[in-house]
Amino acid sequence: MKGKSVLYSITAIGFAGMLIFSSCKKKEDKKDDETPEVVAPSTESGADNRDAQSENDVAIGDINDVIGNSRLAGRGTEASGTQGVTGDICGLTVDSIDIANGAITFSYTGVSCNNRTRTGVIKVSLFNGTTKWRNTGAVLKIEYLNYKVTRTSDKKSITFNGIQYLSNVSGGTWWDLIILKTKTSLVSTISTGAVGASSTPLVLTFSDGKTATYNINRRITYTYPNNIITLTAEGMGMYSGISNLENYGTARNGDVFTSQVTVPIVWNITCGGAVLKGEVNLKNITNLASMKFTYGVDVNGNPVTVGQNDCPYGWKLDWSVSGQSHSKVFGYY
């Protein structure tokens, strides 16, 4: 089994959106006759949005990995252990005592792996008549109980609480995609609501103690070209008349925001987890402000199409101040 190499690919995917979004500040002690520097807006909400969704992707990856190799997917009668389709998952223990009733509990032990430490619990259960996760239309209920991810280098953290629903749109599991290769793609959706269940946002707590409420609604397509798991993410939510939203809610500063995917977001391990392509419009409804994030650009900010062994330079931020448009390009590395 290609366990180690595949697992590395999956782990790196979680870092795809964890880019260093920097706020540019005015230089201090400027002379009165100097032209003021154009200042990029704070990108805290954008950084929070990408970080949270990246960590959400990692958790969903763990679930797909373990469930795909378990009795819940229809693979034999044995209960699931810590080993998923790709092998053991660092810092995870799995309690499958209730698997006969369609439930598995993921517990994270606090072991540091790849600059991240995870603690807390995620409970996963078959929902609304689902009998096997591999079936088209199957739904999993995912409950986060103080699921906390801490970056070991700077101790910044995000803690998840709340419920999401993972739906298997295409049918099949990671076992079919990675091992048997009988599937060329897997399509699933992740949302805060489902048929037969009320929709409530996730509550996220950041390391400064402030909280945000997120309604994450995404359609994710997994493919496996050249033995590298690749994700394509699209928004499927709607709020305040805006469609194709991957997320909306209240940021930790109290502002209401929407995050709209206008070009699907694509990433894999090829470039260390950097986003290869995508465009997101982040709107601050409270302050009537907006920013556009374009991923996968060259040094001049132009979108590029990269080959298998090539990487884009970085990403571009566009914004407007007093009716004037501005942009700034950031390198990934």
Secondary structure as the mmCIF struct_conf table of DSSP 4:
data_model
#
loop_
_struct_conf.conf_type_id
_struct_conf.id
_struct_conf.beg_label_comp_id
_struct_conf.beg_label_asym_id
_struct_conf.beg_label_seq_id
_struct_conf.end_label_comp_id
_struct_conf.end_label_asym_id
_struct_conf.end_label_seq_id
HELX_RH_AL_P HELX_RH_AL_P1 GLY A 3 ILE A 13
TURN_TY1_P TURN_TY1_P1 GLY A 14 GLY A 17
HELX_LH_PP_P HELX_LH_PP_P1 SER A 22 CYS A 24
HELX_LH_PP_P HELX_LH_PP_P2 LYS A 26 LYS A 27
BEND BEND1 GLU A 28 ASP A 29
TURN_TY1_P TURN_TY1_P2 ASP A 32 ASP A 33
BEND BEND2 GLU A 34 GLU A 34
HELX_LH_PP_P HELX_LH_PP_P3 THR A 35 VAL A 38
HELX_LH_PP_P HELX_LH_PP_P4 ALA A 40 SER A 42
HELX_RH_AL_P HELX_RH_AL_P2 GLU A 44 ILE A 67
TURN_TY1_P TURN_TY1_P3 GLY A 68 ASN A 69
BEND BEND3 SER A 70 SER A 70
HELX_RH_3T_P HELX_RH_3T_P1 ARG A 71 ALA A 73
TURN_TY1_P TURN_TY1_P4 GLY A 74 GLY A 74
BEND BEND4 ARG A 75 ARG A 75
BEND BEND5 THR A 77 THR A 77
HELX_LH_PP_P HELX_LH_PP_P5 GLU A 78 SER A 80
BEND BEND6 THR A 82 THR A 82
STRN STRN1 GLN A 83 GLY A 84
TURN_TY1_P TURN_TY1_P5 VAL A 85 THR A 86
STRN STRN2 GLY A 87 ASP A 88
HELX_LH_PP_P HELX_LH_PP_P6 ILE A 89 ILE A 89
TURN_TY1_P TURN_TY1_P6 CYS A 90 GLY A 91
STRN STRN3 LEU A 92 ASP A 95
TURN_TY1_P TURN_TY1_P7 ILE A 97 ASP A 98
HELX_RH_3T_P HELX_RH_3T_P2 ILE A 99 ASN A 101
TURN_TY1_P TURN_TY1_P8 GLY A 102 GLY A 102
STRN STRN4 ALA A 103 CYS A 113
TURN_TY1_P TURN_TY1_P9 ASN A 114 ASN A 115
STRN STRN5 ARG A 116 LEU A 126
TURN_TY1_P TURN_TY1_P10 ASN A 128 GLY A 129
TURN_TY1_P TURN_TY1_P11 TRP A 133 ARG A 134
BEND BEND7 ASN A 135 ASN A 135
TURN_TY1_P TURN_TY1_P12 THR A 136 GLY A 137
STRN STRN6 VAL A 139 ARG A 151
TURN_TY1_P TURN_TY1_P13 THR A 152 ASP A 154
STRN STRN7 SER A 157 ASN A 168
BEND BEND8 VAL A 169 SER A 170
HELX_RH_AL_P HELX_RH_AL_P3 TRP A 174 TRP A 174
HELX_RH_PI_P HELX_RH_PI_P1 TRP A 175 LEU A 180
BEND BEND9 THR A 184 THR A 184
STRN STRN8 SER A 185 SER A 191
BEND BEND10 THR A 192 THR A 192
STRN STRN9 ALA A 194 ALA A 194
TURN_TY1_P TURN_TY1_P14 VAL A 195 GLY A 196
STRN STRN10 ALA A 197 ALA A 197
STRN STRN11 LEU A 202 PHE A 206
TURN_TY1_P TURN_TY1_P15 SER A 207 ASP A 208
BEND BEND11 GLY A 209 GLY A 209
STRN STRN12 THR A 211 TYR A 214
STRN STRN13 ARG A 218 THR A 223
HELX_RH_3T_P HELX_RH_3T_P3 PRO A 225 ASN A 227
STRN STRN14 THR A 230 GLY A 235
STRN STRN15 GLY A 237 TYR A 239
TURN_TY1_P TURN_TY1_P16 SER A 240 GLY A 241
STRN STRN16 ILE A 242 THR A 250
TURN_TY1_P TURN_TY1_P17 ARG A 252 ASN A 253
BEND BEND12 GLY A 254 GLY A 254
STRN STRN17 VAL A 256 TRP A 267
TURN_TY1_P TURN_TY1_P18 ILE A 269 GLY A 273
STRN STRN18 VAL A 275 ASN A 284
TURN_TY1_P TURN_TY1_P19 ILE A 285 LEU A 288
STRN STRN19 ALA A 289 VAL A 297
TURN_TY1_P TURN_TY1_P20 VAL A 299 ASN A 300
BEND BEND13 GLY A 301 GLY A 301
STRN STRN20 PRO A 303 PRO A 303
TURN_TY1_P TURN_TY1_P21 GLN A 308 ASN A 309
STRN STRN21 GLY A 314 VAL A 321
TURN_TY1_P TURN_TY1_P22 SER A 322 GLY A 323
STRN STRN22 GLN A 324 GLY A 331
#
